[in-house]
Amino acid sequence: MNGKVTVFLAAVLVLACAGCSVSRKEGNVGQVQSYGFTDAEADWIRNGEPVEFEGQLWYPQDGIEILLDSEVQMIGEYRGLQVFVDKVDVRPYRRLYTKFGRNQFRYFESLKKP
């Protein structure tokens, strides 16, 4: 009888451990929003040309912000580039962004202040 109990407990232990094993993907694949970007900023941005959004012109500024993709929200596209706002910003937006590197966003400001 002692042998049967040992075999039963061993089987329960094996099944419990097998049920706990989880196949894991490396890193956080599929869990964090990720937006693509090009290797170089578009010439029209480097030339100071504006983004037109909601009837206003938004001009590129001489600075960037370091933001995670999870901190921005895509609101549209302009001339083939995704346009973003900070997730905590509300209309009227303070800044628009385009992405040109990992966690690097060029910001745009409107000359017309709300």
RAQUI-V217842 format. One record per pair of residues at least 24 apart in sequence whose ideal C-beta (glycine too) atoms are under 6 Angstrom apart, sorted by sequence separation. I is the first residue (numbers start at 0). GAP is how many residues later the second one is. D is the distance in whole Angstrom. If there is no record, write none. Layout:
i/gap/d
I/GAP/D
I/GAP/D
This chain:
i/gap/d
50/27/5
34/34/5
33/35/5
32/36/5
32/37/5
65/37/5
31/38/6
57/38/5
66/38/5
63/40/5
64/40/5
63/42/6
64/42/6
50/45/6
59/46/6
60/46/5
59/48/5
60/48/6
57/50/4
57/52/5
55/54/5
55/56/6
50/57/5
40/59/4
36/62/5
36/63/6
34/64/6
